[in-house]
């Protein structure tokens, strides 16, 4: 067997050396990295290392299609030790928590935990690009970070509904928060075994469900991470599932809006708001004001008319329902009793894989069905299944008959587990943790106003000046949930490292729009990233249709 000496792997990436120049210090695996890798198999107590493999360096690969823009890209990675393991459940009926840890030969003393997505159920390998990451940057692993991820404690098999696991209490609690903590601790132990020391700095990067996980770690386990990036976090999880279901119910029958009418609405929004920012770039850069300005009623069909170039009253009602706040009949965790409605812009964003604007997330290509059909909107598939398996715990429930008040105790239980809405981040701040939230303003998977409202609740509780010491919120106009539609790429990992380790607080940033042109990446355009509420045109206060901000040029 060929021996892989650490000194032969100095080519890992030039960036690794540069990253090591700050407070974290470089360490290598022992002289024979392959032997060290194999020696990690085994385990004690509940944590088991099932397999280790020393992986040869790999080249950049770009697929023709992918689930997201970045999902088309498999970044180049150096030689590393791939570790697969699991954590045994307490309940024998619960699944194990599976994880993967990637140990570079030359380590910069840092680690990045990757968050999941949707209802998880898929092993997050830690080998992909992290959220919002520029396509042409070396991957975190190539920069010398240990990277790792988990399936959150369940595996969704082909043909299974993604919410099925929620019928088991331990599996659901693992999904809520315990899996990420347990895997984080297991990864620290592995790093100590492999390199002879614990990581000096630990980072978490997640998007969507992974963004919720990042906020959960800051709130529940404030001592565990030095820097956290939460992109488009599904922060008020219980509210999102209910609001998404409501938006689906109102499109049953005559309320459903076909793809041609979606384009009609998208064009009407741009006509009403695009030039308001001083440029005619097909991008609504002030979506908050636009939500107050745009009136869908202007598209109402005349008497006796119908068709793709106008909307009926049931369709107008459906859109107004999407934009409106969802109200619960009782208070959930952290004093919340509602979920903010969705905004405007990006309605007709083309799909990138299965994701995009209204057609992908809200409406699908056919009206909602029971049980949800593959051609329904993702929000209905997620929300209706969540109602049945998570809240009512009745897979045969007719969702049209569901009432939250009939399941109050369960909703309160789930809210306490899943809703990462606690604004008290004092312990995270005290240990000098740093948090960056990024909201996409044309996101129809979750409402960006939920994250904005959370950030404002942190400012109200802790004070604006105190919050500015450790937290930032950025908003990206025109960007959908997964990073399509407008400039969305920014290296938040480097921003976090500079803030955590060099005390360089981020100010105004710039995002770029990258087009995949295999095997290279072209920058289509760049725009400033809106820092909330730093811009002078922003009116402070709770986010409502009357609130206003402007992304400075």
N, C-alpha and C positions, 0 to 999 in steps of 0.2 A: 504493500500500500504506500502510495506516494505521501511523503510527509509535507505538511503545509506550515512552514515556519512563519512566525509573525513578521520577521524582518523582510520576508518576501512580499508582504502585503502592504507596504508603505504607499503603494499607488492608490490606495482606497479612494481618496478624492482630496484634491487640494483644499477643498472647503473644510474638511475635518480639522486640518492643522490650524486654519484660520479661526474656526470656532473654538479651538482649544486655547486660544490666546487669552480668553477672558478668565473668569474665576474657576471654571471647571478645568480639570487636568486630564491629559490623555493617558490611557492605560492600555496595554495589550493583553490578549490571552497568553497563556503560558507558551513556551517555545514551540511545542507541538500542538497547534490549535485543534487539529482533528481529534487527537487523543483526549484533550480537555473536553471537547464537545461530547464525545462518546461517554465520558465519565460522569456526565450529568444525569444519565438515566437512573431512575429509581424514585425514592421519595419516602417521606414519613408521614404518619397521621393521615389526614384527608387529601393532601396534595401529592399527586403522583406525576412523575415525568415518564411519559409513555414511549417517546422516541426522540432521538436527536440525529440530525444529519448535517454534515458540513457541506454547505452549498457553494458551488463554483460561481465565479462572477458571471453576471448576466448582462445582456445588452438591452438598450431601449427598444421597446416594441409598441407599435401603434395599430390598434384594431380598426377595422372598417366601421364597426358600430360598437356602441356601449350603452350602459344604463344611464350614464351621465357624460358630460363632456370630458371630465377627467377620467371617467371609467374606461375610456378607449386606450388609456396610456398605461403601460407597464414600464416603470422607470428602470434605468440601469441600476444594478446593485452590486456591491462588492462580494467577495467571499465572506460567508458568515455561518454561524451555527444556528440552525433552525431547531427550535425546541417545541415539541407538542406535548401537552399535558392535560390533566383534568383534576377537578376537585370533587371529591365524593359528596353526595347529598346526605343530609341527616335523615330525611324521609326516604325510605327505600323506593317509593313510588315516584320520586322526583328525579329528573335527569341530572347528570353531572354537569358541572361548569367546565367547558372546554376552553383551552387557551393556547396561544402561540406566542413565543418570545423569540426575537431575532437578535443574536449577539454578534456584533461586528468584531473582527479580529483586532482592529484598533479602535478603541472606545474613547469618546471624548468626555466621559464621566456623566453624561446626561441620558435621559430616557424620555420617550414619548409614548403615552398610551393613546391608542386610537379608539374613538367611540363607535357605536353601531348605527343602525338605521332601521326605520319602520318598527316592526315588532321583534327585530333581531332574529335569532334562530339560525344565523349563518356565522361561521367562524370568521372573525375579523383578523386578518393575517398580520397587519402592520407593515405590509410590503408595498402598498399603494401610495399615491400622493395624498397627503392630508388635506382637509377642507380648505378650499380657496387657493390652494398652493399653485404658483406658476408652473406651467407644464415643462419649462426648460430649465428648472432648477434641479440640482442633485437631490435625491430623496433624503429624508432624515436618516435612514440607515446608511446611505452613501456618505453622509456628513459625519458619521461616527456615533449617532444616537443608537442606543438599544431601543427597539420598537416592539410593541406587543398589543394584542387585542384578545377578545373573548367572544363566544357565542351568546353570552349573558345567562347561560344556564339552561338552554334548551335548543333543540335542533328541529327546524321545520322541514319535514320530508315532502317530496314531490306529491302534489295532490291534496296536501293537508291545508286547512285554514291556518293563517299565521297566528291566530289568537287561541288556538286549541290548548296550548300549554297553560293558559291562565286559569284553568280549572283546578290546577294544583297550587296550593298556597305557597309552598317553598319555591317552586319554579317562578311564580309571579313576583315574590319578594326578591329573588335573585335578579330578575329583570329590572325591578324597581331601583335597586341600589347595591345589594350585597355582592353580586358577582364582580362588579368593577373594583370594589374594595379588596375582595379576596384575591383577585388576579393581580392587582397592584402589589399586594404583599408577597405573593408567590414570585412575581418578577423581581422584586428587590432581593429575595433570598437567592434566586438564580444568579443575579448579577454579583452578589457577594461570593457565591461559590466559584463562579467563572473567573472573576477578575481580582478577588481578594479584597474587595472594598464595596461599600454601598454607593449608590449613585449620589453625586453631589447636588444635582438639580433634576427635578422631575416635572414633566409637562404633560398636559392632557389636551388633545385636540379632537373635537367632535362636531358633527353637523346633524341637524334634525333631531332624531332620537339621541344621537351622540352628543348633540349640543345640550340636551336636557341632562344627559349623564354628566357632562362637564360641570353644569351648574349644581347638580346634585352633590358632586364631590366637594365643591367649594362650601356648600351649606352643611352637609352631613359629616364630611371628613376633611376639615379645613387644614389639618396638619400634613396632608398627604402629597399635595402638589404645590409647586412654586409658581407655575404659570398655567393658565387655562384659557383656551380659545373655544368659544361656543358659537358656532355659526347656525343661524336660523333654528334656535332651540325650540322644541315642542314643549314649551315651559309650563303652561297650564294644561296638563295632559287630559284631565277629566273634562275640562271645558272644551278642549279641541275635539274630542271624540263625540261629544254631544252636539256641538255646533256643526260639525261636519255631517253628522247624521241628519240634523234638521235641514241643512242645505240640500241634502239628497231627497228627503221626503217631499220638499216643496217642488221638486222637479219631476215627481211622478205624474204621469198623464200629461195634461196640457201645459204644465210648467216647464217641461224639458225644452232646452234650447239647442238647436242643431249647429254643427260647425260653421255653416255659412253665416248664421246669425251671430255667432261668437265673433267672427271677423267684423261684422257690422258694428258691434259694440266697441271692439278694440279701436277701430277707425274713428268712431265718434268720440271716444275718450281723447285720442291724440288730437283730433280737430279742436276739441274744447280746451286742451291744456298744453299741448306741445310747445307752442310759440310763447307761452306765458313766461318761460325762463329765458327768453331772449334769443333762442336758437331754434331752427327748424331741423331737428336731428332725429325725428321719430322716437324721441325719448322723453317721457314725462319726468322731469327732474324735481318737481315739487308735488309728489303724489298726495301729500296730506291736504294741501289746499285744493288740489284737483278733486278730491273726494267730496268736498263741499260744493265745488263749482259744477261738476258734471251731474246732469239730471237724466236718468235713463228714460223718463217719461217722454222726452223729446223724440224717442224712437217708436212711440206707440202707433200701431196700425190705425188707419182711418176707418170710418164706419164701413163694415162689410168687407174689409180687406184683410189679407194675410199673406204670408210668404217670407222669403229670406231677407227682404229689405225693410222689414219692420217687426215689431214685437207685439204680442197679444198681452192682455191684462195679466193672465196667469204667469207669463214669462217675466213681465215687469215686476210682479210680486216676488218671483223667485230671486231676481237680482237684488231687489231691495232687502230681501231676507238675508242673502249672503253678506250684504254690507252692514246689516244691523247687529247690534249686540245680542248675544244669547244670554238669557237670564235664568238662573236657577231659583227654585222656590225656597232655598235654604242656603246657609253659608258653608263654604268648603274650607279647606286648610288655608291658613294665613289670611283669613278674613275676606276671601274672594267669593262672590256669588254670581259671577258672570264671565263671559268670554267675549273679547272685543271682536267686532265684525271685520271682514276683510276689506282691503282698500281697492283702489282702481289702478289701472295700467297693467299691461302684460296679459290682458285677457286672451289674446290670440297668439301668444308666444308659441312658435312651433315646438313640437315634441323633440326632446333629446332622449332617444331610447323611449322608455315608457313615461317620461315626465315632460312637463311643459306648462302651458297655461290652463285655461278653464277646461278644455277638452280632456286633458290628461287627469287633472286633479279633481275637478268638480263634476263635470257632466258626462264624461265618457262619450262613446259613439252610439249609445242606446240608453233609454230611460232606466232608472234604477230598478233592479229586480230583487226578489227574495226567493232563495238566497242570492247574494250578489253574484253577478255574472262577470266574466273576464273583461267584457267590453264596457262595464260600468266605470264611473270615475273612481280613482283611488280613495278619495275621502269617504265615499259610500262603502267601499269594500272594507276599509279600516274601521269606519265608525259603526256600521251595522254589525260587523263581527264583534267589535268591542262591546257593544250593547249586549249582545247575546252571551258572549263567553266571559267577559270581564265583570260587567255590572249585574245583569240579571242572572248570569250563570245558567242560562237555559238555551241550549243550542237550537231549540225548536220555536223560540219566541217569535211572534209576529211583531217586528220592530215598529210597525205603525201603531200598535197598541201600547207601546212602552211609555211609562211616566216616571221621571226621576224620583218623585216623592214616594213611589211604591218601593223604592230600593235605596232609601236614604242612608241606612246604616252601611251598606256596601259602598256607596259613593263616598261617604266620609272616610271609610277605611282605605279605599283606593287613592283618594286625594292625599291622605297623609303619607302614603307610600310613594306616589308618582309625581305629585305636583311640586316642581322645584321652584316654588314661589316665595320662599322665606327671604325677606330682604335683609335680615340680620347677618351680615358678613363680617362682623367685628373680629372674630377669631381668625378668619382668613387674612384680614388686613393686618392684624397684630403680628402675625408671623411673616409679614411682608409678601404675601401672595399677590399675584397680579391676574386680573381678569379682563378679557376682551370679548365683547359680544358683537356679532355682525348680523344685522337683519337685512334681508332682501325685500325691497318694497313692492315687488311684483310677484310675491310668493303666495300661491293658493293652496299649498299643502298645510300651512299653518299661518295664522295672522301675524304679520310683523309687529302689529300694535301690541301684542301680548308681551313681547320682549322689551319694547319701548316702555310699556307701562311698568314692567318689572324694574327696569333700570331707574325709572323715576321714583319708584317706591324705595329703592336703596338710597337714592339721594335724599328723599324726605326723611327717612329714618336716621341716616348717618350724617346728613349734611352734605351739601354739594361739594364743599372744599375737601372734606374727608374722603368722599367717594372718589374724587379726582385723583387722590393719592394712589389708588390701586385698581380702579375700574374705568373702562372706556366702552362706549357704545358707538358703533358706526352703522350707517344705513347706506345701502347701495340702491339707487333708483333704477327701475327697469329690469332688475335681475330676478329671475324665477328661483324656485326652491333649490335647484341643483347647480345654479351658476350659468344659466343661459339667458339670452335676451339683451344683455348689456355688459359692459366691463365688470368683471367679478373676480379677477385673479390678483392676489396680494400675498406676499410671504409673511404671514402672521407668526410663523415660528421664529423667524429672526427678530421680528418686532418684540415678541415676548422675551426672547433671550436677552435682548438689549435692555429691556425694562427691568427684568428680574436681576440680571447679573451686572449691569453697568449703570443702573438707575437712570436710564435714558427713557423718559416717559414719552409715549407716542403722541404726536400732534396730528397735523393734517397728513393724510396718506393719499396715495394715488393707486387706483385699480386699473388693470389693463384687461382688454378683451383679447383672448388668444384663440386663434383659429388653428385647428389641427390640419396640417398639410404634410402627411407622412413623407419622410421621417423627421420633418422639422415643424416648428411652430411659428406662426406669423402673428405679430401684434397688430390687430385691426385698428384699435383706438384706445385712448386712455382718458380717464376722468378722475377728478378728485373724489375721494371717499368722504361722505358726509359724516362729520363728527357731531354727535347729538349730545347736548344742545349748544355746541360752541358757536354756531353761526348766528350773527347778529339779528337775522330776520326771524329767529325762532321765538315764539311766544311761550314762556314757561307755563307749566300747569299740566293737568292730566290730558292725555291725548284724546281729543274728540274731533268731530268733523270741523270744529272751529279752530283747532290748533294749526299752526303754520310754521314751516321751516323752509330753508332754502339752501341748496347745495351750492356753495360759492364757486364761481368760475375762476 
